[in-house]
Amino acid sequence: MSAVVIYSTGMCPYCVRVRQLLERKGVHYTEHRVDEQIDLRHEMGTKSNRRSVPQIFINDAHVGGYNELAQLERNGMLEALLSDGSA
């Protein structure tokens, strides 16, 4: 199983959707709350070149935000990415 990391905040509706999608699929993830640790926001921006949340990484590869993750799911590509790291 792949390593999944999400940068999020507590109140962001798209962050909630990401968590729900991953939990429905039974995917374990590590969540970094940028609203609780401000230095993580800088880390997220450096890694993703984006400032908005959520930002999702699978096996250290930047996937994007919720819309990109949901698109992978709709296209049937998320499962392959999660299982072996390739899409």
Biopython code that builds the backbone (N, CA, C, O; Angstrom):
import numpy as np
from Bio.PDB.StructureBuilder import StructureBuilder

atoms = [
    (1, "MET", "N", (0.847, -1.182, 0.000)),
    (1, "MET", "CA", (0.000, 0.000, 0.000)),
    (1, "MET", "C", (0.886, 1.237, 0.000)),
    (1, "MET", "O", (1.950, 1.256, 0.618)),
    (2, "SER", "N", (0.443, 2.244, -0.686)),
    (2, "SER", "CA", (1.199, 3.481, -0.848)),
    (2, "SER", "C", (1.154, 4.359, 0.391)),
    (2, "SER", "O", (0.256, 4.245, 1.225)),
    (3, "ALA", "N", (2.142, 5.235, 0.492)),
    (3, "ALA", "CA", (2.163, 6.236, 1.556)),
    (3, "ALA", "C", (1.386, 7.452, 1.070)),
    (3, "ALA", "O", (1.738, 8.056, 0.057)),
    (4, "VAL", "N", (0.332, 7.808, 1.794)),
    (4, "VAL", "CA", (-0.517, 8.931, 1.422)),
    (4, "VAL", "C", (-0.387, 10.007, 2.493)),
    (4, "VAL", "O", (-0.545, 9.737, 3.683)),
    (5, "VAL", "N", (-0.097, 11.227, 2.055)),
    (5, "VAL", "CA", (0.032, 12.363, 2.957)),
    (5, "VAL", "C", (-0.878, 13.460, 2.444)),
    (5, "VAL", "O", (-0.871, 13.782, 1.256)),
    (6, "ILE", "N", (-1.668, 14.037, 3.353)),
    (6, "ILE", "CA", (-2.488, 15.188, 2.973)),
    (6, "ILE", "C", (-2.166, 16.352, 3.898)),
    (6, "ILE", "O", (-2.008, 16.185, 5.107)),
    (7, "TYR", "N", (-2.073, 17.523, 3.305)),
    (7, "TYR", "CA", (-1.958, 18.777, 4.039)),
    (7, "TYR", "C", (-3.352, 19.372, 4.036)),
    (7, "TYR", "O", (-3.977, 19.490, 2.982)),
    (8, "SER", "N", (-3.846, 19.746, 5.207)),
    (8, "SER", "CA", (-5.234, 20.157, 5.318)),
    (8, "SER", "C", (-5.437, 21.164, 6.444)),
    (8, "SER", "O", (-4.509, 21.535, 7.163)),
    (9, "THR", "N", (-6.692, 21.588, 6.565)),
    (9, "THR", "CA", (-7.137, 22.354, 7.729)),
    (9, "THR", "C", (-8.388, 21.663, 8.267)),
    (9, "THR", "O", (-8.975, 20.811, 7.600)),
    (10, "GLY", "N", (-8.776, 22.034, 9.453)),
    (10, "GLY", "CA", (-9.917, 21.390, 10.085)),
    (10, "GLY", "C", (-11.258, 21.749, 9.479)),
    (10, "GLY", "O", (-12.174, 20.927, 9.487)),
    (11, "MET", "N", (-11.396, 22.959, 8.953)),
    (11, "MET", "CA", (-12.697, 23.430, 8.505)),
    (11, "MET", "C", (-12.884, 23.417, 6.989)),
    (11, "MET", "O", (-13.972, 23.737, 6.510)),
    (12, "CYS", "N", (-11.889, 23.067, 6.248)),
    (12, "CYS", "CA", (-11.957, 23.074, 4.781)),
    (12, "CYS", "C", (-12.875, 21.952, 4.284)),
    (12, "CYS", "O", (-12.622, 20.783, 4.575)),
    (13, "PRO", "N", (-13.938, 22.288, 3.539)),
    (13, "PRO", "CA", (-14.851, 21.237, 3.074)),
    (13, "PRO", "C", (-14.197, 20.254, 2.110)),
    (13, "PRO", "O", (-14.557, 19.076, 2.094)),
    (14, "TYR", "N", (-13.252, 20.715, 1.315)),
    (14, "TYR", "CA", (-12.560, 19.799, 0.406)),
    (14, "TYR", "C", (-11.631, 18.860, 1.169)),
    (14, "TYR", "O", (-11.411, 17.724, 0.750)),
    (15, "CYS", "N", (-11.091, 19.330, 2.280)),
    (15, "CYS", "CA", (-10.271, 18.467, 3.139)),
    (15, "CYS", "C", (-11.130, 17.355, 3.734)),
    (15, "CYS", "O", (-10.706, 16.202, 3.812)),
    (16, "VAL", "N", (-12.329, 17.711, 4.148)),
    (16, "VAL", "CA", (-13.271, 16.718, 4.681)),
    (16, "VAL", "C", (-13.579, 15.680, 3.610)),
    (16, "VAL", "O", (-13.620, 14.484, 3.900)),
    (17, "ARG", "N", (-13.796, 16.126, 2.375)),
    (17, "ARG", "CA", (-14.108, 15.203, 1.284)),
    (17, "ARG", "C", (-12.954, 14.254, 0.996)),
    (17, "ARG", "O", (-13.166, 13.070, 0.736)),
    (18, "VAL", "N", (-11.727, 14.779, 1.043)),
    (18, "VAL", "CA", (-10.557, 13.922, 0.827)),
    (18, "VAL", "C", (-10.504, 12.839, 1.892)),
    (18, "VAL", "O", (-10.317, 11.662, 1.583)),
    (19, "ARG", "N", (-10.668, 13.242, 3.149)),
    (19, "ARG", "CA", (-10.633, 12.260, 4.237)),
    (19, "ARG", "C", (-11.726, 11.211, 4.051)),
    (19, "ARG", "O", (-11.481, 10.019, 4.234)),
    (20, "GLN", "N", (-12.925, 11.648, 3.689)),
    (20, "GLN", "CA", (-14.037, 10.717, 3.494)),
    (20, "GLN", "C", (-13.762, 9.739, 2.358)),
    (20, "GLN", "O", (-14.017, 8.541, 2.487)),
    (21, "LEU", "N", (-13.244, 10.249, 1.252)),
    (21, "LEU", "CA", (-12.946, 9.384, 0.111)),
    (21, "LEU", "C", (-11.912, 8.332, 0.486)),
    (21, "LEU", "O", (-12.093, 7.148, 0.203)),
    (22, "LEU", "N", (-10.833, 8.762, 1.121)),
    (22, "LEU", "CA", (-9.787, 7.820, 1.506)),
    (22, "LEU", "C", (-10.278, 6.819, 2.546)),
    (22, "LEU", "O", (-9.937, 5.638, 2.477)),
    (23, "GLU", "N", (-11.069, 7.276, 3.502)),
    (23, "GLU", "CA", (-11.590, 6.379, 4.527)),
    (23, "GLU", "C", (-12.564, 5.361, 3.936)),
    (23, "GLU", "O", (-12.571, 4.201, 4.348)),
    (24, "ARG", "N", (-13.391, 5.787, 2.971)),
    (24, "ARG", "CA", (-14.301, 4.846, 2.294)),
    (24, "ARG", "C", (-13.521, 3.741, 1.600)),
    (24, "ARG", "O", (-13.973, 2.598, 1.540)),
    (25, "LYS", "N", (-12.360, 4.078, 1.081)),
    (25, "LYS", "CA", (-11.527, 3.101, 0.382)),
    (25, "LYS", "C", (-10.643, 2.317, 1.342)),
    (25, "LYS", "O", (-9.935, 1.405, 0.916)),
    (26, "GLY", "N", (-10.670, 2.656, 2.633)),
    (26, "GLY", "CA", (-9.857, 1.956, 3.615)),
    (26, "GLY", "C", (-8.381, 2.308, 3.527)),
    (26, "GLY", "O", (-7.525, 1.501, 3.887)),
    (27, "VAL", "N", (-8.081, 3.510, 3.050)),
    (27, "VAL", "CA", (-6.700, 3.949, 2.857)),
    (27, "VAL", "C", (-6.206, 4.658, 4.110)),
    (27, "VAL", "O", (-6.829, 5.608, 4.583)),
    (28, "HIS", "N", (-5.087, 4.191, 4.639)),
    (28, "HIS", "CA", (-4.443, 4.871, 5.760)),
    (28, "HIS", "C", (-3.684, 6.071, 5.205)),
    (28, "HIS", "O", (-3.031, 5.970, 4.167)),
    (29, "TYR", "N", (-3.770, 7.199, 5.892)),
    (29, "TYR", "CA", (-3.082, 8.403, 5.447)),
    (29, "TYR", "C", (-2.518, 9.145, 6.641)),
    (29, "TYR", "O", (-2.959, 8.974, 7.777)),
    (30, "THR", "N", (-1.534, 9.970, 6.351)),
    (30, "THR", "CA", (-0.970, 10.869, 7.350)),
    (30, "THR", "C", (-1.467, 12.260, 7.019)),
    (30, "THR", "O", (-1.358, 12.719, 5.882)),
    (31, "GLU", "N", (-2.012, 12.924, 8.019)),
    (31, "GLU", "CA", (-2.562, 14.264, 7.809)),
    (31, "GLU", "C", (-1.702, 15.294, 8.528)),
    (31, "GLU", "O", (-1.394, 15.154, 9.712)),
    (32, "HIS", "N", (-1.325, 16.323, 7.795)),
    (32, "HIS", "CA", (-0.590, 17.447, 8.363)),
    (32, "HIS", "C", (-1.532, 18.649, 8.367)),
    (32, "HIS", "O", (-1.911, 19.154, 7.311)),
    (33, "ARG", "N", (-1.902, 19.098, 9.555)),
    (33, "ARG", "CA", (-2.831, 20.224, 9.692)),
    (33, "ARG", "C", (-2.062, 21.539, 9.668)),
    (33, "ARG", "O", (-1.382, 21.889, 10.632)),
    (34, "VAL", "N", (-2.175, 22.258, 8.566)),
    (34, "VAL", "CA", (-1.444, 23.516, 8.414)),
    (34, "VAL", "C", (-2.062, 24.638, 9.242)),
    (34, "VAL", "O", (-1.428, 25.675, 9.439)),
    (35, "ASP", "N", (-3.288, 24.449, 9.731)),
    (35, "ASP", "CA", (-3.898, 25.456, 10.590)),
    (35, "ASP", "C", (-3.433, 25.312, 12.043)),
    (35, "ASP", "O", (-3.605, 26.233, 12.840)),
    (36, "GLU", "N", (-2.855, 24.183, 12.384)),
    (36, "GLU", "CA", (-2.365, 23.958, 13.736)),
    (36, "GLU", "C", (-0.859, 24.136, 13.856)),
    (36, "GLU", "O", (-0.348, 24.457, 14.929)),
    (37, "GLN", "N", (-0.152, 23.928, 12.757)),
    (37, "GLN", "CA", (1.309, 24.085, 12.738)),
    (37, "GLN", "C", (1.672, 24.916, 11.515)),
    (37, "GLN", "O", (1.753, 24.397, 10.402)),
    (38, "ILE", "N", (1.888, 26.194, 11.730)),
    (38, "ILE", "CA", (2.081, 27.146, 10.641)),
    (38, "ILE", "C", (3.298, 26.812, 9.782)),
    (38, "ILE", "O", (3.295, 27.113, 8.589)),
    (39, "ASP", "N", (4.331, 26.204, 10.348)),
    (39, "ASP", "CA", (5.520, 25.841, 9.561)),
    (39, "ASP", "C", (5.183, 24.787, 8.506)),
    (39, "ASP", "O", (5.878, 24.680, 7.496)),
    (40, "LEU", "N", (4.127, 24.013, 8.731)),
    (40, "LEU", "CA", (3.718, 23.013, 7.747)),
    (40, "LEU", "C", (3.142, 23.655, 6.488)),
    (40, "LEU", "O", (3.225, 23.074, 5.406)),
    (41, "ARG", "N", (2.557, 24.849, 6.617)),
    (41, "ARG", "CA", (2.034, 25.555, 5.439)),
    (41, "ARG", "C", (3.186, 25.880, 4.487)),
    (41, "ARG", "O", (3.052, 25.729, 3.272)),
    (42, "HIS", "N", (4.321, 26.329, 5.043)),
    (42, "HIS", "CA", (5.493, 26.624, 4.218)),
    (42, "HIS", "C", (6.007, 25.334, 3.559)),
    (42, "HIS", "O", (6.331, 25.322, 2.372)),
    (43, "GLU", "N", (6.076, 24.265, 4.336)),
    (43, "GLU", "CA", (6.514, 22.970, 3.795)),
    (43, "GLU", "C", (5.611, 22.529, 2.648)),
    (43, "GLU", "O", (6.093, 22.080, 1.609)),
    (44, "MET", "N", (4.300, 22.658, 2.840)),
    (44, "MET", "CA", (3.338, 22.283, 1.811)),
    (44, "MET", "C", (3.558, 23.102, 0.551)),
    (44, "MET", "O", (3.570, 22.556, -0.552)),
    (45, "GLY", "N", (3.731, 24.404, 0.707)),
    (45, "GLY", "CA", (3.938, 25.278, -0.446)),
    (45, "GLY", "C", (5.214, 24.963, -1.195)),
    (45, "GLY", "O", (5.253, 25.018, -2.424)),
    (46, "THR", "N", (6.249, 24.635, -0.459)),
    (46, "THR", "CA", (7.524, 24.283, -1.076)),
    (46, "THR", "C", (7.400, 22.985, -1.870)),
    (46, "THR", "O", (7.925, 22.882, -2.978)),
    (47, "LYS", "N", (6.715, 22.005, -1.312)),
    (47, "LYS", "CA", (6.589, 20.700, -1.967)),
    (47, "LYS", "C", (5.614, 20.719, -3.147)),
    (47, "LYS", "O", (5.838, 20.036, -4.146)),
    (48, "SER", "N", (4.525, 21.504, -3.033)),
    (48, "SER", "CA", (3.476, 21.454, -4.048)),
    (48, "SER", "C", (3.454, 22.668, -4.967)),
    (48, "SER", "O", (2.836, 22.635, -6.031)),
    (49, "ASN", "N", (4.122, 23.732, -4.561)),
    (49, "ASN", "CA", (4.075, 25.001, -5.277)),
    (49, "ASN", "C", (2.642, 25.555, -5.317)),
    (49, "ASN", "O", (2.265, 26.261, -6.253)),
    (50, "ARG", "N", (1.861, 25.228, -4.299)),
    (50, "ARG", "CA", (0.485, 25.711, -4.152)),
    (50, "ARG", "C", (0.265, 26.162, -2.720)),
    (50, "ARG", "O", (0.962, 25.730, -1.803)),
    (51, "ARG", "N", (-0.719, 27.042, -2.542)),
    (51, "ARG", "CA", (-1.004, 27.564, -1.212)),
    (51, "ARG", "C", (-2.330, 27.092, -0.639)),
    (51, "ARG", "O", (-2.581, 27.249, 0.556)),
    (52, "SER", "N", (-3.182, 26.515, -1.480)),
    (52, "SER", "CA", (-4.507, 26.098, -1.030)),
    (52, "SER", "C", (-4.470, 24.676, -0.476)),
    (52, "SER", "O", (-3.568, 23.898, -0.787)),
    (53, "VAL", "N", (-5.453, 24.354, 0.341)),
    (53, "VAL", "CA", (-5.597, 23.007, 0.880)),
    (53, "VAL", "C", (-6.873, 22.394, 0.317)),
    (53, "VAL", "O", (-7.798, 23.117, -0.053)),
    (54, "PRO", "N", (-6.927, 21.096, 0.252)),
    (54, "PRO", "CA", (-5.898, 20.130, 0.600)),
    (54, "PRO", "C", (-4.863, 19.989, -0.506)),
    (54, "PRO", "O", (-5.119, 20.306, -1.668)),
    (55, "GLN", "N", (-3.704, 19.514, -0.122)),
    (55, "GLN", "CA", (-2.678, 19.083, -1.069)),
    (55, "GLN", "C", (-2.357, 17.640, -0.721)),
    (55, "GLN", "O", (-2.096, 17.309, 0.435)),
    (56, "ILE", "N", (-2.380, 16.795, -1.727)),
    (56, "ILE", "CA", (-2.285, 15.351, -1.519)),
    (56, "ILE", "C", (-1.040, 14.809, -2.217)),
    (56, "ILE", "O", (-0.729, 15.168, -3.353)),
    (57, "PHE", "N", (-0.343, 13.935, -1.500)),
    (57, "PHE", "CA", (0.844, 13.275, -2.034)),
    (57, "PHE", "C", (0.677, 11.771, -1.861)),
    (57, "PHE", "O", (0.257, 11.294, -0.807)),
    (58, "ILE", "N", (1.011, 11.038, -2.908)),
    (58, "ILE", "CA", (1.019, 9.583, -2.836)),
    (58, "ILE", "C", (2.421, 9.138, -3.232)),
    (58, "ILE", "O", (2.883, 9.410, -4.340)),
    (59, "ASN", "N", (3.094, 8.447, -2.307)),
    (59, "ASN", "CA", (4.485, 8.039, -2.514)),
    (59, "ASN", "C", (5.361, 9.233, -2.889)),
    (59, "ASN", "O", (6.180, 9.147, -3.805)),
    (60, "ASP", "N", (5.185, 10.329, -2.187)),
    (60, "ASP", "CA", (5.944, 11.562, -2.392)),
    (60, "ASP", "C", (5.652, 12.262, -3.709)),
    (60, "ASP", "O", (6.253, 13.301, -3.980)),
    (61, "ALA", "N", (4.763, 11.746, -4.531)),
    (61, "ALA", "CA", (4.375, 12.408, -5.777)),
    (61, "ALA", "C", (3.155, 13.276, -5.513)),
    (61, "ALA", "O", (2.181, 12.816, -4.917)),
    (62, "HIS", "N", (3.204, 14.521, -5.951)),
    (62, "HIS", "CA", (2.097, 15.444, -5.739)),
    (62, "HIS", "C", (0.941, 15.085, -6.664)),
    (62, "HIS", "O", (1.092, 15.073, -7.886)),
    (63, "VAL", "N", (-0.211, 14.795, -6.073)),
    (63, "VAL", "CA", (-1.414, 14.457, -6.825)),
    (63, "VAL", "C", (-2.217, 15.712, -7.132)),
    (63, "VAL", "O", (-2.817, 15.820, -8.201)),
    (64, "GLY", "N", (-2.232, 16.657, -6.206)),
    (64, "GLY", "CA", (-3.030, 17.863, -6.348)),
    (64, "GLY", "C", (-3.972, 17.978, -5.164)),
    (64, "GLY", "O", (-3.649, 17.577, -4.046)),
    (65, "GLY", "N", (-5.142, 18.534, -5.434)),
    (65, "GLY", "CA", (-6.148, 18.709, -4.401)),
    (65, "GLY", "C", (-7.266, 17.686, -4.523)),
    (65, "GLY", "O", (-7.109, 16.638, -5.150)),
    (66, "TYR", "N", (-8.395, 18.011, -3.912)),
    (66, "TYR", "CA", (-9.523, 17.081, -3.922)),
    (66, "TYR", "C", (-10.003, 16.785, -5.340)),
    (66, "TYR", "O", (-10.255, 15.630, -5.681)),
    (67, "ASN", "N", (-10.130, 17.822, -6.167)),
    (67, "ASN", "CA", (-10.658, 17.606, -7.514)),
    (67, "ASN", "C", (-9.805, 16.629, -8.309)),
    (67, "ASN", "O", (-10.335, 15.783, -9.030)),
    (68, "GLU", "N", (-8.505, 16.740, -8.182)),
    (68, "GLU", "CA", (-7.616, 15.827, -8.893)),
    (68, "GLU", "C", (-7.730, 14.399, -8.358)),
    (68, "GLU", "O", (-7.725, 13.438, -9.127)),
    (69, "LEU", "N", (-7.832, 14.270, -7.040)),
    (69, "LEU", "CA", (-7.989, 12.942, -6.437)),
    (69, "LEU", "C", (-9.308, 12.307, -6.866)),
    (69, "LEU", "O", (-9.356, 11.124, -7.202)),
    (70, "ALA", "N", (-10.375, 13.100, -6.851)),
    (70, "ALA", "CA", (-11.690, 12.593, -7.254)),
    (70, "ALA", "C", (-11.687, 12.202, -8.732)),
    (70, "ALA", "O", (-12.327, 11.220, -9.110)),
    (71, "GLN", "N", (-10.980, 12.951, -9.566)),
    (71, "GLN", "CA", (-10.888, 12.611, -10.988)),
    (71, "GLN", "C", (-10.167, 11.280, -11.187)),
    (71, "GLN", "O", (-10.580, 10.458, -12.005)),
    (72, "LEU", "N", (-9.086, 11.075, -10.433)),
    (72, "LEU", "CA", (-8.396, 9.781, -10.487)),
    (72, "LEU", "C", (-9.346, 8.644, -10.113)),
    (72, "LEU", "O", (-9.337, 7.585, -10.741)),
    (73, "GLU", "N", (-10.159, 8.871, -9.094)),
    (73, "GLU", "CA", (-11.129, 7.855, -8.652)),
    (73, "GLU", "C", (-12.160, 7.588, -9.746)),
    (73, "GLU", "O", (-12.468, 6.435, -10.045)),
    (74, "ARG", "N", (-12.694, 8.660, -10.346)),
    (74, "ARG", "CA", (-13.702, 8.496, -11.410)),
    (74, "ARG", "C", (-13.130, 7.763, -12.623)),
    (74, "ARG", "O", (-13.828, 6.986, -13.274)),
    (75, "ASN", "N", (-11.855, 8.017, -12.923)),
    (75, "ASN", "CA", (-11.215, 7.389, -14.085)),
    (75, "ASN", "C", (-10.715, 5.976, -13.797)),
    (75, "ASN", "O", (-10.188, 5.313, -14.690)),
    (76, "GLY", "N", (-10.875, 5.511, -12.559)),
    (76, "GLY", "CA", (-10.432, 4.178, -12.197)),
    (76, "GLY", "C", (-8.921, 4.066, -12.038)),
    (76, "GLY", "O", (-8.377, 2.962, -12.068)),
    (77, "MET", "N", (-8.240, 5.194, -11.869)),
    (77, "MET", "CA", (-6.784, 5.183, -11.771)),
    (77, "MET", "C", (-6.276, 5.269, -10.337)),
    (77, "MET", "O", (-5.107, 4.980, -10.080)),
    (78, "LEU", "N", (-7.129, 5.660, -9.408)),
    (78, "LEU", "CA", (-6.689, 5.846, -8.033)),
    (78, "LEU", "C", (-6.266, 4.531, -7.399)),
    (78, "LEU", "O", (-5.258, 4.482, -6.696)),
    (79, "GLU", "N", (-7.004, 3.488, -7.631)),
    (79, "GLU", "CA", (-6.694, 2.193, -7.022)),
    (79, "GLU", "C", (-5.294, 1.723, -7.409)),
    (79, "GLU", "O", (-4.539, 1.251, -6.559)),
    (80, "ALA", "N", (-4.948, 1.851, -8.684)),
    (80, "ALA", "CA", (-3.615, 1.442, -9.142)),
    (80, "ALA", "C", (-2.533, 2.308, -8.503)),
    (80, "ALA", "O", (-1.484, 1.804, -8.104)),
    (81, "LEU", "N", (-2.787, 3.596, -8.409)),
    (81, "LEU", "CA", (-1.824, 4.509, -7.809)),
    (81, "LEU", "C", (-1.612, 4.175, -6.333)),
    (81, "LEU", "O", (-0.491, 4.237, -5.828)),
    (82, "LEU", "N", (-2.695, 3.823, -5.650)),
    (82, "LEU", "CA", (-2.598, 3.487, -4.236)),
    (82, "LEU", "C", (-1.966, 2.120, -4.007)),
    (82, "LEU", "O", (-1.278, 1.920, -3.005)),
    (83, "SER", "N", (-2.184, 1.192, -4.905)),
    (83, "SER", "CA", (-1.691, -0.161, -4.669)),
    (83, "SER", "C", (-0.224, -0.351, -5.039)),
    (83, "SER", "O", (0.506, -1.077, -4.363)),
    (84, "ASP", "N", (0.208, 0.314, -6.129)),
    (84, "ASP", "CA", (1.600, 0.077, -6.514)),
    (84, "ASP", "C", (2.352, 1.332, -6.919)),
    (84, "ASP", "O", (3.500, 1.257, -7.356)),
    (85, "GLY", "N", (1.706, 2.493, -6.775)),
    (85, "GLY", "CA", (2.418, 3.734, -7.042)),
    (85, "GLY", "C", (2.473, 4.139, -8.498)),
    (85, "GLY", "O", (3.174, 5.092, -8.837)),
    (86, "SER", "N", (1.745, 3.437, -9.387)),
    (86, "SER", "CA", (1.730, 3.859, -10.789)),
    (86, "SER", "C", (0.301, 4.084, -11.240)),
    (86, "SER", "O", (-0.634, 3.444, -10.758)),
    (87, "ALA", "N", (0.158, 4.993, -12.160)),
    (87, "ALA", "CA", (-1.190, 5.281, -12.677)),
    (87, "ALA", "C", (-1.268, 4.966, -14.154)),
    (87, "ALA", "O", (-2.320, 5.142, -14.768)),
]
sb = StructureBuilder()
sb.init_structure("model")
sb.init_model(0)
sb.init_chain("A")
sb.init_seg("    ")
for serial, (resi, resn, name, xyz) in enumerate(atoms, 1):
    if name == "N":
        sb.init_residue(resn, " ", resi, " ")
    sb.init_atom(name, np.array(xyz, "f"), 0.0, 1.0, " ", f" {name:<3s}", serial, name[0])
structure = sb.get_structure()
